[in-house]
């Protein structure tokens, strides 16, 4: 049973944002840090993976579509995004092997919440869309087959934080550390005994300059300007993602 668990999702290879969250006292003091996918597909993939590997057993890694696509791109099957193809080419073989071995879900016991299942998008698919306003029968569909004792599901993928009840089951999306939609800063969640959605503020101007200077990705400056500054609002994202949840 874990007393406090920090959930970090969708880091997307953004080292300054990750470092800001790891410096949070509540993250430093957490019993466990759970990484719920899309960890390294961004402008600083090697650095982010090395920083997280240094956490050792304090970190529990779950794979997402980003990890799957990086592994495939490294093997010569191009991804849809230039930054992912570039990132895949930077990774060491040990890093590729680690990403390839990540489980799609992890279940743990958290004080006050009981059995918590962590995944990237949904428990059954690493790029399926469910949103804060998805209808209940859609949620029932993606949760079909979950053990009854799982009372909380943590999912990321859509980069927008929320909590909601779904027929007695609590759903938590921590938002995105490195590519937030709806507001700058690095978004994450703290579990136990309840749920806190958290936002870590950091110097975005300095972070953008650092990514542009330190990354070898040709479009690093533009990437940082769009994503670290959260140029895309939650309304923009919901308009794009909404039709993908079957509504």
C-alpha positions as CSV (number, residue, x, y, z in Angstrom):
1,X,0.0,0.0,0.0
2,X,1.4,3.4,-1.1
3,X,0.6,6.5,1.0
4,X,1.5,9.0,-1.7
5,X,1.9,8.5,-5.4
6,X,2.9,11.1,-7.9
7,X,1.5,10.6,-11.5
8,X,3.5,12.1,-14.4
9,X,2.1,11.7,-17.8
10,X,3.0,12.9,-21.3
11,X,6.4,14.3,-20.6
12,X,7.2,14.2,-24.3
13,X,11.0,14.6,-24.0
14,X,10.7,18.1,-22.3
15,X,13.6,18.1,-19.7
16,X,13.0,21.5,-18.1
17,X,9.3,20.7,-17.4
18,X,10.3,17.3,-16.0
19,X,13.0,18.8,-13.8
20,X,10.5,21.3,-12.4
21,X,8.1,18.6,-11.4
22,X,10.7,16.4,-9.9
23,X,11.9,19.4,-7.8
24,X,8.4,19.6,-6.2
25,X,8.6,18.7,-2.5
26,X,5.5,16.4,-2.8
27,X,7.1,14.6,-5.7
28,X,10.4,14.2,-3.9
29,X,8.6,12.8,-0.9
30,X,6.3,10.5,-2.8
31,X,6.5,6.8,-2.1
32,X,6.3,6.1,-5.9
33,X,6.3,8.1,-9.1
34,X,4.2,6.6,-11.9
35,X,5.0,7.5,-15.5
36,X,2.0,6.9,-17.7
37,X,3.4,7.0,-21.2
38,X,4.6,9.3,-23.9
39,X,7.7,9.8,-22.0
40,X,10.4,10.6,-24.5
41,X,8.9,11.5,-27.9
42,X,10.1,15.1,-27.9
43,X,13.2,17.2,-28.3
44,X,15.3,15.8,-25.4
45,X,14.6,12.1,-25.3
46,X,17.9,10.8,-24.2
47,X,18.2,13.3,-21.3
48,X,14.7,12.7,-20.1
49,X,15.1,8.9,-20.1
50,X,18.4,9.2,-18.3
51,X,16.9,11.5,-15.7
52,X,14.0,9.1,-15.0
53,X,16.3,6.0,-15.0
54,X,18.2,7.7,-12.1
55,X,15.0,7.4,-10.0
56,X,15.5,3.7,-9.9
57,X,12.8,1.8,-8.1
58,X,11.0,5.0,-7.1
59,X,9.6,5.1,-10.6
60,X,7.1,2.8,-12.1
61,X,7.0,3.1,-15.9
62,X,3.9,2.4,-18.1
63,X,4.1,2.5,-21.9
64,X,2.0,4.5,-24.3
65,X,1.6,5.0,-28.0
66,X,4.7,7.2,-28.0
67,X,6.9,4.5,-26.7
68,X,5.5,2.0,-29.2
69,X,6.1,4.5,-32.0
70,X,9.7,5.3,-30.9
71,X,10.6,1.6,-30.8
72,X,9.0,1.1,-34.3
73,X,10.8,4.2,-35.7
74,X,14.1,3.1,-34.3
75,X,13.6,-0.2,-36.2
76,X,13.0,1.6,-39.5
77,X,9.2,2.1,-39.4
78,X,8.6,5.9,-39.5
79,X,6.3,7.6,-37.0
80,X,3.7,10.2,-38.0
81,X,5.7,13.1,-36.4
82,X,9.1,14.5,-37.3
83,X,10.1,14.9,-33.7
84,X,9.3,11.2,-33.0
85,X,11.4,10.1,-35.9
86,X,14.3,12.3,-34.8
87,X,14.0,11.2,-31.2
88,X,14.0,7.5,-32.1
89,X,17.3,8.0,-34.0
90,X,18.9,9.5,-30.8
91,X,18.1,6.7,-28.4
92,X,20.7,4.2,-27.2
93,X,20.0,0.5,-27.6
94,X,19.5,0.1,-23.9
95,X,16.9,2.8,-23.9
96,X,15.0,1.3,-26.8
97,X,15.0,-2.1,-25.1
98,X,13.6,-0.5,-21.9
99,X,10.8,1.2,-23.8
100,X,10.0,-1.9,-25.7
101,X,9.5,-3.9,-22.5
102,X,7.2,-1.4,-20.8
103,X,3.8,-2.8,-19.7
104,X,0.6,-1.2,-21.0
105,X,-1.0,-1.0,-17.5
106,X,0.0,-1.2,-13.9
107,X,-2.2,-1.7,-10.8
108,X,-1.2,-0.6,-7.3
109,X,-2.8,0.0,-4.0
110,X,-3.0,3.6,-2.8
111,X,-4.1,4.7,0.7
112,X,-7.6,6.1,0.6
113,X,-8.2,5.0,-3.0
114,X,-7.7,1.2,-3.0
115,X,-6.8,-0.5,-6.2
116,X,-5.7,2.0,-8.8
117,X,-5.1,1.0,-12.5
118,X,-2.7,3.2,-14.4
119,X,-2.6,3.3,-18.2
120,X,-1.8,5.7,-21.0
121,X,-5.0,6.2,-22.9
122,X,-7.4,3.5,-21.8
123,X,-6.9,0.1,-20.1
124,X,-7.4,-1.7,-23.4
125,X,-5.7,0.7,-26.0
126,X,-2.8,3.1,-25.8
127,X,-4.3,5.7,-28.2
128,X,-8.0,5.5,-27.6
129,X,-9.8,8.8,-26.8
130,X,-11.9,9.3,-23.8
131,X,-12.5,12.8,-22.5
132,X,-14.0,14.6,-19.5
133,X,-17.3,14.9,-21.4
134,X,-17.3,11.5,-23.0
135,X,-20.7,9.8,-22.5
136,X,-21.1,7.1,-19.8
137,X,-21.7,4.3,-22.3
138,X,-18.4,5.1,-24.0
139,X,-16.6,4.9,-20.6
140,X,-18.4,1.6,-19.9
141,X,-17.1,0.3,-23.2
142,X,-13.5,1.1,-22.6
143,X,-13.7,-0.2,-19.0
144,X,-15.3,-3.4,-19.9
145,X,-13.5,-6.3,-18.3
146,X,-11.8,-4.4,-15.5
147,X,-11.8,-6.2,-12.2
148,X,-14.5,-4.9,-9.9
149,X,-12.0,-4.1,-7.2
150,X,-10.4,-1.4,-9.4
151,X,-12.0,1.7,-8.1
152,X,-9.8,4.3,-9.7
153,X,-8.4,4.5,-13.2
154,X,-5.5,6.9,-14.1
155,X,-5.2,7.8,-17.8
156,X,-3.3,10.4,-19.8
157,X,-2.9,10.8,-23.6
158,X,-5.2,13.8,-24.1
159,X,-3.0,16.3,-22.2
160,X,-5.9,17.9,-20.2
161,X,-6.3,17.3,-16.5
162,X,-9.6,16.2,-15.0
163,X,-11.3,14.0,-12.4
164,X,-14.7,12.6,-12.8
165,X,-16.9,9.7,-11.6
166,X,-17.9,7.0,-14.1
167,X,-20.6,4.8,-12.6
168,X,-18.9,4.7,-9.1
169,X,-15.4,4.5,-10.5
170,X,-13.1,7.5,-10.2
171,X,-11.2,8.6,-13.4
172,X,-8.1,10.8,-13.1
173,X,-6.2,12.4,-15.9
174,X,-3.2,14.3,-14.6
175,X,-2.7,16.4,-17.7
176,X,0.7,16.7,-19.4
177,X,4.1,17.6,-18.0
178,X,5.6,18.6,-21.3
179,X,2.8,19.3,-23.8
180,X,-0.1,20.8,-21.8
181,X,-3.3,21.9,-23.6
182,X,-5.1,24.7,-21.8
183,X,-2.4,26.5,-19.8
184,X,1.4,26.5,-19.4
185,X,3.3,24.9,-16.6
186,X,3.8,21.2,-16.0
187,X,0.6,19.4,-14.9
188,X,0.6,16.2,-12.8
189,X,-1.4,14.5,-10.0
190,X,-0.8,13.4,-6.4
191,X,-2.8,10.4,-5.2
192,X,-3.4,9.4,-1.6
193,X,-5.6,9.6,0.4
194,X,-7.5,11.6,-2.2
195,X,-6.7,13.1,-5.6
196,X,-5.0,16.5,-6.2
197,X,-4.5,17.8,-9.7
198,X,-1.3,19.9,-9.5
199,X,0.3,22.5,-11.8
200,X,4.0,23.3,-11.4
201,X,5.0,26.8,-12.6
202,X,8.4,27.3,-14.0
203,X,10.3,29.9,-16.1
204,X,8.9,29.0,-19.6
205,X,11.0,31.6,-21.4
206,X,14.2,30.1,-20.0
207,X,12.9,26.6,-20.7
208,X,12.2,27.4,-24.3
209,X,15.6,29.0,-24.7
210,X,17.2,25.9,-23.1
211,X,15.4,23.4,-25.3
212,X,16.3,25.4,-28.4
213,X,20.0,25.6,-27.3
214,X,20.4,22.0,-26.1
215,X,18.3,19.9,-28.4
216,X,19.6,18.8,-31.8
217,X,16.1,18.6,-33.2
218,X,16.0,21.1,-36.1
219,X,12.6,22.5,-35.1
220,X,13.3,22.5,-31.3
221,X,12.7,26.2,-30.9
222,X,9.3,26.1,-32.6
223,X,8.4,22.9,-30.7
224,X,9.1,24.5,-27.4
225,X,7.3,27.7,-28.3
226,X,4.1,25.8,-29.2
227,X,4.1,23.2,-26.5
228,X,5.9,24.6,-23.5
229,X,3.9,27.9,-23.9
230,X,0.7,25.8,-24.3
231,X,-0.4,27.6,-27.5
232,X,-3.2,25.1,-27.9
233,X,-6.2,25.6,-25.5
234,X,-8.3,22.9,-24.0
235,X,-11.2,24.1,-26.2
236,X,-9.0,23.6,-29.3
237,X,-8.0,20.1,-28.1
238,X,-11.6,19.1,-27.3
239,X,-12.8,20.2,-30.7
240,X,-10.2,18.0,-32.4
241,X,-10.4,15.0,-30.0
242,X,-14.1,14.9,-29.5
243,X,-15.1,13.2,-32.7
244,X,-12.6,10.5,-31.9
245,X,-14.4,9.2,-28.9
246,X,-17.4,7.9,-30.9
247,X,-19.8,10.7,-30.1
